[in-house]
Amino acid sequence: MASNKNKSMGREFKHLVLLWTFQCLEKFGLLSFLLFIADYCEVKRLDCGDEKVIFPYIRKRKDFHFLILVGHRVNDSPDPFIGGIHPSVFKRQLETLSKSFQILPLKEVLLRAQQSDLPPNALAITFDDGYRDNYEHAYPILRALGVPATIFLSTGPLESEQEPLWHDLVFDAFRRTEAPTVAIGDTTYSLKTLQERRQALWVFRQFLRGFEFCDWKGLIARLRVDLGFAKDWSCPGFEKLEWWHIKEMAQQQISIGVHTVSHPLLTCLPIGEAIQEIKISKAAIEKNLGLAADLFAYPNGNRKDFNETIKEVLRDEGFLCGVTTIHGTNCVHTDRFELRRLGLSSDHHNIAPLRLGWNKFRLSGS
């Protein structure tokens, strides 16, 4: 126990030293130099016991690495079950990031990478799901600063009078419940504290994976009954975009990508149903916007949430890419249907760019 505590304290100390180092780099205008090194040099890892030591070799790369950021919510009071960035923090982050990165539309990044014309420090910003606060809080800031972004849209709520997505129903139930416990499978979990409710939420989401997606609605309905929401299928605070929001943003540097109809985990569906989720969502966006919808984000986006069959479907349907939530950077050789992303952080605005700089330096050799 003491050994684990000491290791944890050691990691925290090293983390603080790294952040202090990067703050100094930014203060003296050297953060851009770090990013240059990450792009220009070959980064090698050497194993030294249980540590990995990183050395940059001064040898020009043939390709530049680029970053894709992903977020979900930008709001005044971030929901502890969803997370989010306060608008003022989001604004300061964009202002600071713009000094060290070239923020480009995702499609432009992909096309320029394919043509070996990618500028150094290229970065694209994305949002998943299509929450209304993307329009109310993120969009005004992006527009004012002239920063492009992509919103990956689950179209179900727009076509069904704002019927909540399955995960919103689950998050909402655990967020608002006053029930002291909940039974998941054969185990009963306490819900007395926020931490216990978040743990039970995670367990329930893993529990769902043991069933076909067609059974999830019934399981979620039973959960909401158990948690005190038998007749309440509303999800206050989880409101989604409407088409008029999307049409306005699509005219102002905001690209709209496909995120399926109902946000299923695609590998939990028969392949025929997965194809329909992709095709119907794509068609709805193209019909309402009159624009090509050729960017795709996998719901949930972990490695077990897509496979080679799903990737082939995307290619057949004319998509340019499939973005994941797998942590990492990308380069011209990265599989376009397995693009990695880094999470938008709710950290103080001076820390977020430093984290990105470190991640780019640390991961660019992978």
Buried (B, 14 or more C-beta within 10 A) or exposed (E): EEEEEEEEEEEEEEEEEBBEEBBEBBEEEEBBEBBEBBBBBEBEEEEEEEEEEEEBEEEEBEBBBBBBBBBBBBBEEBBEBBBBBBBEBBBBBBBBBBEBBBBBBBBBBBBBBEEEEBEBBBBBBBBBBBBBBBBBBBBEBBBEEEBBBBBBBBBBBBBEEBBBBBBBBBBBBBBBBEBEEBEBEEEEBEBEEEEBBBBBBEBBBEBBEEEEBEEBEEBBBEBBEBBEBEEEEBBEBBBBBBBEBBBEBBEEBBBBBBBBBBBBBBBBBEEEBBBBBBBBBBEBBBEBBEEEBBBBBBBBBEEEBBEEEBBEBBEEBEBBBBBBBBEBBBBBEBEBBBBBBBEBBBBEBBBBBBBBBBBBBBBBBE
